[in-house]
Amino acid sequence: MILVIDTFGGLCNQMMDIKSIVSFVDKYKFNFSFRFANFRNFDLSSWYNVNFNELFDDNFLIDNINYIKFDEISEKINNINTFNFESRCVTNFFNKTTNNDLSNQIKEINKDYIIIKQFWCLFDWSDNIKNINILPNKKIKDIYDKYINLTFQNNKYNFIHFRFENDFKNYFNLSDDDLNLELVYNKISFKNNYPIYLATYYNLLSTKNKEICKKNNFINKYEFINSEYESINYEECAFIDYLIGLNAEEVYGHNKSSFSTTLNTIKKTNNYYN
């Protein structure tokens, strides 16, 4: 039996899929493979599948004895030997319970391959979580390296994640104050007066919010990667922001955003502007 993983959702939700499944298979000794990652459509509310390595670099998995590269099994999978061949989210099939019970539910399935999509929703996060350094693919890493060299040149900087797009606003029923960059900025007190990197979808900002960016000299990646940006997806841009956030002195974000909460968790902070 091999668990075939399709990560789903925004970048950090997909990272949650990775962290939870790797922790799970290491404990219960399942063989596993990663097949698809997700890119967003322009509406930001729907996704489409891409090969896992179009977003992530699986080198962080190479030393895992239970890991199997998808290329080695891709031609063997079919609708007869595979459970959940249509790749529906696992909440349609399994009960959210302890990880041990979930392991037993999976073992009861008499198929060679089991497609697992959006695993983090089922995973019992009170269990031990492996410390995993999830890597971007080479394309993203190259853009990040070039951008960082152009922008910060080893200087210290702070980081604001401003999530304002309609998909986020509508899902969490946000107020106008949550979408006003000036009000957001006025709530933040950084410990040091370093340059501020604004992680956001700059091209969709309102004119007023763009004026606030200029007034406060916020740095954003679109000033430097316009040519690369034309060919990269929202989730790839998010990965660039994520790498920049990892190296920031301080990070502030929205407490409903998995991106903001992931960075705060890594940095052991609780910096939210709402």
Buried (B, 14 or more C-beta within 10 A) or exposed (E): BBBBBBBBBBBBBBBBBBBBBBBBBBBBEBBBBBBBBBBBEEEBEEBEBBBBBBBBBBEBBEEBEBBBBBEEBEEEBEEEEBBBBEBEBBEEBBEEEEBEEBBEBBEEBEBBBBBBBBBBBBBBEEEEBBEBEBBBBEBBBEBBEEBBEEBBEEEEBBBBBBBBBEBBBEEBEBEEEBBBBEBBBEEBEBEEEBEBBBBBBBEEBEEEBBEBBEEEEBBBBEEBBEEBBEEBBBBBBBBBBBBBBBBBEBBBBBEBBBBBBBBBEEBEEEBBBB
